[in-house]
Amino acid sequence: MTLTVLPHRDAAGLKAGQLYVGGQWTPARDGATWTHLHPATGEEIGEFAVAGAADVDDAVAAAREAFPSWGTSRASTRIGLLLKYAELLRAHADELRALQALDNSVPLSFGAIYATSVAAAADVFTHHAGWVDKAGGQTLPPYQGGDHLALTFREPIGVVGAILPWNAPFLLFAQKVAPALGAGCTMVLKASEYASFAVIRMVELLAEAGLPDGVLNLVTGPGDPTGERLITHPDVDKVSFTGSRAVGKRIVEASAGTLKRVSLELGGKSPAIVFPDAPNVGLAAMTTMGAVTMGLSGQACVANTRALVHRDVYDEFLGAAQGMAAAVTYGDPFDPGVISCPLVNGRQLERVLGYLEKGKAEGRLVTGGERLGGDYASGNFVAPTIFADVDNHATIAQEEIFGPVLAVVPFESEEEAIALANDTEYGLGAGLFTADSARAFRVARRLRAGTIGVNGFQVEPHLPFGGFKQSGLGREGGLSAFEAYTELKTVLMPLGEELM
């Protein structure tokens, strides 16, 4: 049976996507458009505008014009907007999940799981609404000199350029937009060209919630020309980006001219460390392999794509992981029985297939290692893949593949496991599986990674998320994210007639 998503596209009533600039929906100045192809079928889903340099300039100008008013707006105004928007997100969750399935083929079944759900995005807005009237400065006693006040204030950083990835548009939209708007910044948001329709609808709902004109502007299109103009624009004060390390480095280079502030989340090669006393080795294997194959098909920055497994439970782990791989289902993302998706585009498909060939030379292929054919031949589907007996310095153990590929590395001691886990340029996350709480705490403290999960992992709206080393700069989530959209100002004020 030929796989198709066109009936779902027609039911959604998609219309051509436009730019949102200064409170108005508009086509690109030069009329340029992008035709989106569905990654599961290769079918044309729809078109949206490609913002050129002039369109980005218009969006930045609108954000700059809106900043003085929004940056000094009452806390109650910003709180009210964020809370109302959170309710609108919850009310439109099913609609948004369907749009995401048309964008990136993430199945509806996975879009209902908390971390990737609209509910999680709504909770992020609710959480940051709580910081608007609480993230303040200090009043400090004088250290020297005459009688005076020493005060600090937190003020919005200005115009923010925020660039979203395609794989988790709900959560990443929320993690960037909620703290930025809550802090009083104005924004130009760039959606990924591979997940624009869901983001366009999210912006429509934000306008419905009462967003003032110019406070948030949406541009769509690829990195060139849209993203490049945004990150190099002289009137953008901060860039927030989630995506590849290569683009992150380009943003750091582009920021040098004006010393833009940057927040970067740049992926990882996160280890799952399975000790022999793990409460359930089979469950540890299923959890690890599930994160690499279910839902996003390994296209997740924090997925544990390296499994460091003690030799005493090595074979048990591989058997359970192989069973998990066999249980993964593909196909129509609107089918409730489908639990995973294809790779996002043909370029990524070819990239992952190249890593599979390297893996066959670097490790022992346990399962997978190929593109899926038959009913799936028109999509970018790759079979869940396990390579065993991998050297930790192998390409497939060091580079972020962004596909359904698990590299399994054996170890014999706790010290060796820690050394292997830290022997990477990345440091986004890690997982530990052990029944020994002292070991869990001891190892977690020694791992060079931003988020450590013990016997499981989950996303929380109020906790900071980000990485060590080349996994990025800064954090998203919690107070640290809110403060990252502010500048700290010091004011010294004499209380008497004499100067300080």
C-alpha positions in Angstrom: 0.0 0.0 0.0 1.4 3.4 -1.0 1.9 5.7 2.0 0.3 9.1 1.8 -0.5 12.0 4.1 -2.4 14.1 1.6 -5.8 13.4 3.1 -4.5 14.8 6.4 -3.1 17.8 4.7 -6.4 18.5 3.0 -8.3 18.0 6.3 -6.0 20.6 8.0 -6.8 23.2 5.3 -3.3 24.4 5.0 -2.8 27.8 3.3 0.4 29.3 2.1 2.5 30.5 5.0 3.4 34.1 5.3 5.8 36.2 7.3 4.5 38.0 10.5 6.1 41.5 10.6 4.9 44.4 12.7 1.6 42.7 13.5 0.7 41.9 9.8 0.9 38.7 7.8 2.7 39.4 4.5 4.4 37.5 1.7 8.1 37.9 1.1 9.1 41.2 -0.7 10.5 39.3 -3.7 7.7 36.7 -3.6 10.1 33.8 -2.9 8.6 30.6 -1.5 9.7 27.2 -0.2 7.8 24.0 -1.1 7.8 21.6 1.8 8.1 17.9 1.1 6.9 15.4 3.6 9.8 13.3 4.9 7.7 10.1 5.1 6.2 10.3 1.6 8.0 12.9 -0.5 4.7 14.5 -1.2 4.3 18.3 -1.5 2.6 19.6 1.7 2.4 23.3 1.1 4.4 26.5 0.5 5.5 29.3 2.8 7.4 32.6 2.3 11.2 32.7 2.2 12.3 35.9 4.0 15.1 37.7 2.2 17.5 40.2 3.8 15.0 43.0 3.3 12.2 41.1 5.0 14.5 40.3 8.0 15.4 44.0 8.1 11.7 44.9 8.3 11.2 42.4 11.1 14.1 43.7 13.1 13.0 47.3 12.6 9.5 46.4 13.9 11.0 44.7 16.9 13.2 47.7 17.6 10.3 50.1 17.3 8.2 48.0 19.7 11.0 47.6 22.3 10.7 50.8 24.3 7.1 50.2 25.0 7.2 46.5 25.7 10.5 46.7 27.6 8.9 49.1 30.1 5.5 47.5 30.2 3.8 46.5 33.5 4.6 43.1 34.9 0.9 42.4 34.9 0.7 43.0 31.2 3.4 40.4 30.4 2.1 37.9 33.0 -1.3 38.2 31.5 -0.1 37.6 27.9 2.0 34.5 28.9 -0.8 32.9 30.9 -3.5 33.5 28.3 -1.2 32.1 25.6 -0.6 29.0 27.7 -4.3 28.3 27.8 -4.7 28.8 24.1 -1.9 26.3 23.5 -3.7 23.7 25.6 -6.9 24.4 23.8 -5.3 23.9 20.4 -3.1 21.0 21.2 -4.6 18.5 18.8 -4.5 20.9 15.9 -0.9 21.7 16.6 0.2 18.1 16.9 -1.4 17.5 13.5 0.5 20.4 11.9 3.7 19.0 13.4 3.0 15.6 11.8 2.6 17.4 8.5 5.9 19.3 9.1 8.3 16.7 10.3 6.3 13.4 10.5 6.6 13.1 14.2 3.8 10.7 15.0 0.8 11.9 17.0 1.5 9.1 19.5 4.9 10.7 20.3 3.6 14.2 20.2 1.4 13.4 23.2 4.4 12.4 25.3 5.1 15.2 27.8 8.6 16.3 26.7 7.5 16.8 23.1 3.9 17.9 23.7 2.0 21.1 23.5 1.3 20.7 27.2 5.0 21.0 28.0 5.2 24.2 26.0 2.2 25.6 27.8 3.8 24.8 31.1 7.0 26.6 30.1 4.9 29.8 29.5 3.1 29.3 32.8 6.4 28.9 34.6 8.0 31.9 33.1 5.0 34.0 33.8 5.9 33.5 37.4 9.3 35.1 37.1 8.1 38.3 35.5 7.5 40.1 38.8 10.2 38.2 40.8 13.4 38.3 38.8 14.7 41.6 40.2 18.0 43.1 41.5 19.4 43.9 44.9 19.8 46.7 47.4 23.3 46.5 48.9 24.9 48.3 51.8 27.7 50.8 51.0 31.2 49.4 51.0 33.0 52.7 51.2 32.5 56.5 50.9 29.6 58.6 52.0 26.0 57.7 52.7 24.5 56.2 49.5 22.5 53.4 48.0 24.0 50.7 45.9 21.3 49.2 43.7 21.1 46.6 40.9 18.4 46.3 38.3 17.6 43.7 35.7 16.5 45.2 32.4 15.5 43.5 29.1 18.5 42.9 26.7 16.7 44.3 23.7 15.9 42.7 20.3 16.4 38.9 20.3 16.9 36.8 17.2 15.7 33.3 18.0 16.3 30.4 15.6 14.3 27.2 16.1 15.2 23.6 15.0 12.7 21.4 13.3 12.7 18.4 15.7 10.9 19.9 18.8 9.1 23.1 17.6 6.6 23.2 20.5 9.1 23.0 23.4 11.9 25.1 21.7 9.4 27.8 20.8 8.4 28.0 24.4 11.9 27.9 25.9 13.0 30.8 23.8 9.8 32.9 23.5 8.5 32.7 27.1 11.5 34.0 29.0 12.4 36.6 26.3 8.9 38.1 26.2 8.5 37.8 30.0 11.8 39.7 30.5 10.6 42.5 28.2 12.5 41.7 25.1 11.1 41.9 21.6 11.9 39.2 19.0 12.4 38.1 15.5 11.8 34.4 15.4 13.0 32.1 12.5 11.2 28.8 12.1 13.0 25.9 10.6 12.2 25.4 6.9 11.3 21.8 7.9 8.8 22.7 10.6 7.2 26.0 9.8 3.5 25.3 9.6 3.1 24.4 13.3 5.2 27.5 14.3 3.1 29.8 12.0 0.0 28.6 13.9 1.7 29.1 17.3 2.4 32.7 16.3 -1.2 33.2 15.1 -2.4 32.0 18.6 0.1 34.4 20.3 -1.4 37.3 18.3 -4.8 36.1 19.4 -3.7 36.2 23.0 -3.1 39.9 22.7 0.5 40.2 21.5 1.2 43.9 20.7 2.3 44.7 17.1 6.0 44.3 16.6 6.8 42.5 19.9 7.3 39.2 18.1 7.9 38.9 14.4 8.2 35.6 12.4 10.4 35.0 9.4 10.5 31.7 7.6 13.1 30.3 5.2 16.5 28.4 5.2 19.7 29.4 6.8 20.7 31.3 3.6 19.4 33.9 3.2 17.0 34.1 6.2 19.1 32.9 9.1 22.3 34.5 7.9 20.8 38.0 7.8 19.3 37.5 11.2 22.5 36.5 13.0 24.6 39.2 11.3 22.0 42.1 11.7 23.6 45.0 13.6 20.4 45.9 15.4 19.9 42.4 17.0 21.2 42.4 20.6 21.1 38.7 21.2 20.9 35.5 19.2 19.4 32.3 20.7 19.9 29.2 18.7 19.3 25.4 18.9 20.8 23.3 16.3 24.1 22.0 14.8 27.5 22.8 16.2 28.7 24.1 12.8 26.0 26.7 12.7 26.6 27.6 16.4 30.2 28.4 15.6 29.1 30.5 12.7 26.8 32.5 15.1 29.7 33.0 17.5 31.8 34.4 14.6 28.9 36.6 13.4 28.4 38.0 17.0 31.9 39.3 17.2 31.3 42.5 15.2 28.7 43.9 17.6 29.4 41.6 20.6 26.0 40.2 20.5 24.9 38.0 23.5 24.4 34.4 22.4 22.7 31.4 23.9 23.5 28.1 22.0 22.4 24.5 22.4 24.5 22.6 20.0 23.8 18.9 20.4 25.6 16.0 22.0 26.9 12.5 22.0 25.4 11.6 25.4 26.4 8.4 27.1 24.1 5.9 29.0 26.2 4.2 31.6 24.8 0.8 32.6 26.4 -0.7 35.7 26.1 -4.3 36.7 23.8 -3.4 39.6 21.3 -1.6 37.4 17.8 -2.2 38.9 16.7 -3.7 35.5 19.2 -4.1 32.8 16.6 -5.0 30.2 14.6 -1.8 31.0 17.8 0.2 30.8 18.5 -1.2 27.4 14.9 -0.6 26.2 15.0 3.0 27.6 18.3 3.7 25.9 17.4 2.1 22.5 13.9 3.7 22.7 15.3 7.2 23.1 17.4 6.5 19.9 14.6 5.1 17.8 11.2 6.0 19.1 9.5 9.3 18.2 12.2 11.3 16.6 14.2 8.4 15.3 17.4 9.5 17.0 17.1 13.1 15.8 17.2 14.5 19.4 20.2 16.4 20.8 20.1 14.8 24.2 19.5 11.2 23.2 21.9 8.7 24.7 23.5 7.5 21.5 26.5 5.9 23.2 25.8 3.0 25.6 28.6 2.3 28.0 27.8 -1.2 29.3 29.6 -3.2 32.0 30.9 -6.5 30.6 29.0 -8.5 33.2 25.6 -7.4 31.7 26.8 -6.7 28.2 25.0 -9.6 26.4 21.8 -9.1 28.4 21.8 -5.4 27.4 22.3 -6.1 23.7 19.5 -8.7 23.6 17.0 -6.3 25.2 18.1 -3.4 23.0 17.7 -5.6 19.9 14.2 -6.5 21.1 13.3 -2.8 21.4 14.6 -2.1 17.9 12.4 -4.8 16.5 9.3 -3.3 18.2 9.7 0.1 16.5 6.9 0.9 14.0 6.9 3.3 11.1 4.5 4.7 8.6 1.6 7.3 8.6 2.3 9.7 11.5 -1.5 10.0 12.0 -1.8 6.2 12.7 -1.9 5.7 16.5 0.1 2.5 16.0 3.1 4.3 14.5 5.8 5.3 17.1 8.7 6.7 15.1 9.4 8.9 12.1 11.7 9.1 9.1 14.8 11.3 8.9 13.8 14.9 8.1 15.1 15.2 4.6 17.2 13.6 1.9 20.4 15.3 2.9 20.1 13.9 6.4 19.3 10.5 5.0 22.4 10.4 2.9 24.5 11.6 5.9 23.2 8.8 8.2 23.7 6.2 5.5 27.3 7.3 5.3 27.7 6.8 9.1 26.2 3.3 8.8 28.9 2.3 6.3 31.5 3.7 8.7 29.9 1.8 11.5 30.1 -1.5 9.7 33.9 -1.0 9.6 34.2 0.3 13.2 31.9 -2.1 15.1 29.9 -5.3 15.0 26.5 -4.7 13.4 23.8 -6.3 15.6 20.7 -5.1 13.8 19.6 -2.6 11.2 22.2 -0.7 9.2 20.1 0.0 6.2 17.4 2.1 4.6 13.9 0.8 4.7 12.3 -0.2 1.4 9.0 -1.5 0.3 6.1 0.6 1.5 8.6 3.0 3.0 10.8 3.5 -0.1 9.5 7.0 -0.9 10.4 8.3 2.6 13.6 8.8 4.5 13.3 5.8 6.7 16.3 4.1 8.3 16.1 0.9 10.3 16.9 1.0 14.0 20.6 0.2 14.2 22.9 -1.2 16.9 26.7 -1.5 16.7 28.4 -3.4 19.4 32.1 -3.7 20.5 32.7 -0.1 19.4 35.9 1.7 20.4 35.1 4.9 22.1 37.4 6.8 19.7 35.5 5.5 16.6 33.7 7.9 14.4 30.3 6.5 15.3 31.1 6.9 19.0 32.4 10.5 18.7 30.3 12.3 16.1 26.6 13.2 16.4 24.8 11.1 13.8 21.3 12.4 14.4 19.7 9.1 13.4 18.5 5.8 14.9 22.0 4.5 15.6 23.3 3.2 19.0 27.0 2.6 19.6 27.6 0.1 22.4 31.0 0.3 24.2 32.0 -2.2 26.9 33.7 -1.2 30.2 35.0 -3.0 33.3 35.3 -0.4 36.1 33.6 2.7 37.4 36.8 4.8 36.7 36.9 3.5 33.1 33.2 4.3 32.6 33.7 7.9 33.7 36.7 8.3 31.5 34.9 6.9 28.5 31.8 9.1 29.2 33.9 12.3 29.4 36.1 11.5 26.4 34.1 13.5 23.9 33.9 17.1 22.6 30.3 17.2 23.7 28.7 17.5 27.2 24.9 17.9 26.9 23.5 15.0 28.9 24.2 11.5 30.3 22.2 8.7 31.9 23.2 6.4 34.8 21.7 3.0 35.5 22.6 1.8 39.0 20.8 0.7 42.3 23.6 2.3 44.3 22.6 5.8 45.2 26.1 6.7 46.4 27.6 5.6 43.1 24.9 7.5 41.2 25.8 10.7 43.1 29.5 10.1 42.9 29.5 9.5 39.1 27.0 12.2 38.3 29.3 14.8 40.0 32.2 13.7 37.9 30.5 13.7 34.5 31.1 16.7 32.4 27.5 17.1 31.1 24.7 19.6 31.7 21.9 17.2 32.6 22.3 13.8 34.3 19.4 11.3 34.5 19.6 8.5 37.1 17.6 5.4 36.0 15.5 7.5 33.7 15.3 11.0 32.2 12.6 13.7 31.8 12.2 17.3 30.9 11.0 19.8 33.5 10.0 23.4 32.6 11.6 24.9 35.7 15.0 23.3 35.4 18.0 24.6 33.4 18.9 22.7 30.3 22.1 23.1 28.3 25.6 21.6 27.9 29.2 21.7 28.8 32.1 22.0 26.3 31.0 22.1 22.7 27.4 21.4 23.5 26.7 25.0 23.8 26.6 28.2 25.8 24.0 29.2 28.4 20.9 27.4 29.6 17.2 27.2 28.7 14.6 26.6 31.4 14.1 28.1 34.9 15.4 31.4 36.3 18.8 31.1 34.5 17.0 31.2 31.2 14.9 34.2 32.2 18.0 36.1 33.4 19.8 35.3 30.2 17.4 37.8 28.4 18.3 40.6 30.8 21.2 43.0 31.4 22.3 43.7 34.9 22.6 47.4 35.7 24.2 49.0 38.8 23.0 52.4 40.1 24.8 54.3 42.9 22.7 57.1 44.5 23.9 59.5 47.2 21.4 60.1 50.1 22.9 63.4 51.2 24.0 66.6 49.6 27.6 65.5 49.4 28.9 63.6 46.4 30.1 60.1 47.0 
